[in-house]
Amino acid sequence: MSQTETRAEQWKQKIQALRDQIKVDLKLASMDLRDEWHEIEKKLPDPGQVISDVRETAGEVLERIADQLMDFRQKLRERVGKAKD
């Protein structure tokens, strides 16, 4: 597992732990705080899905970068080849 994947997994675990701790603390909280939490919780994405989405996006970006580099390399070789003639 890469360092980035390890860090992402650590953040995922931290977020899950915080959610669990908040749920425990809510048992002692007032109704308005419980309502506020429920509104916040509705908006929170699933950490595992976020990691998956980011990984997919990163792959797409890296693929585009590789394509651009290959195009440039081809262009460079064509021009260098013409310069030798």
Secondary structure as GFF3:
##gff-version 3
##sequence-region A 1 85
A	DSSP	alpha_helix	3	26	.	.	.	ID=ss1
A	DSSP	alpha_helix	31	43	.	.	.	ID=ss2
A	DSSP	alpha_helix	47	84	.	.	.	ID=ss3
###
